[in-house]
Amino acid sequence: MDLFISSAYAQDGAQADPFGFFLPMIVIFVAFYFLLIRPQQKRQKAHAELVGALSTGDEVVTAGGILGKVTAVSEHYATLKIADDVEIKVQKSTVSAVVPKGTIDAA
C-alpha cells in the first residue's frame, strides 16, 4: 500500500528554516518597490518640478483639460487666460503639462 499512499512520519523536532519563509516576502517587497513605489515617486517629483517652474507666459493644460496661458503665479494658485477677457484662477497642482508655445493658437 505504500505505493499509492505515502506514510506520515512525525517530525523529529527540526525547526523550520525562517529564511525560507521570509525570502518570498522580501522578493515580493522588492518587486513592489521597483514596479509600483519607485515609478510613482519619480512621477511625483517630476510634477513638483513642473509646478515649481511655472512662470508667466507658459501655456499649460490642467487636469480638467483646460488649455490656457499663465498670466500670474502665486504660491498656491496660477491665473490662466483661456479666452479674450476671460481669466480663471486654478490651483497649481492641477496643472498637468506645459505645452509648447503656440499650442493655443493652433487649437
N, C-alpha and C positions, 0 to 999 in steps of 0.2 A: 504493500500500500504506500510505501514511501515514494513510489514513482509518481503518483498523482497528487498526493497531499504532503506538503512539507511539514515536518515535525517542528513544533515550537519548543525552543530551548530557553531556559531562564538566563537572563544576563548574569554575567559573572561579577557585577559590581563596577564595571568600567564606566567612567564618566563620558558623556557626550562631548565632542570637541566644540568648545564655544566659538572658535574661529570659523568653523563650518556653518554656524548659524548666522554670524554677523557678516560674513563675506557677501552673500547675496544682497543684504540690506545696504552695504557700503556701495556695491556696484550699482544698485538702483538709485541711490542718492547721487552718485557721480553722474549717472546718465541724466537724471532730472536737472542737475545743475547745468550741464552743458547744453541740454536740449530746451530747457524752459527758463531757468532763472537768469543765466548769463545773457542770452539774447534780449530779454525784457529789460535788464539793467542797461544794456547798450542803447536800446531804443529810448529809454527814459533820459539818459544822459544826452543823446543827440537832440531830443526835443527840448530839453532845458537849455542847451546851447543855442538852438534856433530861436527860442523865445527871448533869451537874453540878448541876442544880437539884432533884434528888431529895431529898425530905425525909420525915420520919416522918409517917405518916398518908396518904400518897399511895396511890392504887390504881393498879396497873400491870399490864401484860401483858408477859411475857417472849417472847423469840424462839421458845421451845418451846411457847408457848400457855398458860402457867400464869398464872392470874389471882390476884393476891394484894394484900394491904395491907402497905406498908413499915412495919416496926416498928423498924428500926435501920439506920443507914447508916455505913459506914466508907470508907476511901479507895478501895478496890477492890471491896468487896462490899456487898450490901444483904440484909437479912434480911426475908423475906416471910412473912406469916401467911396460909396458904392454907386452913386449916380450924381449928376449935377445937382448941387444944393441939397444932397442927402448924405448925412454922415451918421454913423452909428458907433456906439461905444461897446466894445466886446472885451471879455477877459483875455489876457494874453495867452493863457493856457489853452484856449480854444483854437488858436492858430495852428493849423496842421502842416502848412507848407508855404514856403516863399517861392513864388513862381517867377519866371524870367520877365524882365521889363518888356512892356508892350503886349502882354497877355490880355490885359483888359481891353485894349483897343481891338485885338484880334477876335475877342469873344463875341 
